[in-house]
Amino acid sequence: MAQLGKGKLNYRCPSCFMRDLDIDMFYNKDTGIYSCIRCQFRGTEAEVLAGNEDVRKKYGAMYRRFDKFDFD
């Protein structure tokens, strides 16, 4: 998705990204709050980064190949 140019970096909404939607957030310079254009998520930069770190747990083993299964 293209950079919206509203914030310092191209942050993704953690709430939408958890549902596999790639939505950029708008940044309000006056309040320092990032807000999603699709859902109700609003938060500071620290809250957005913490939410995106939680989403990374979902994709932790994305590049790992599982070839041995020990179900017995």
ABEGO torsion letter per residue (X at the ends): XBBAGABABBBBBAAAAAAGBBBBBBBBAAAGBBBBAABABBBBAAAAAAAAAAAAAAAAAAABBBABBBAX
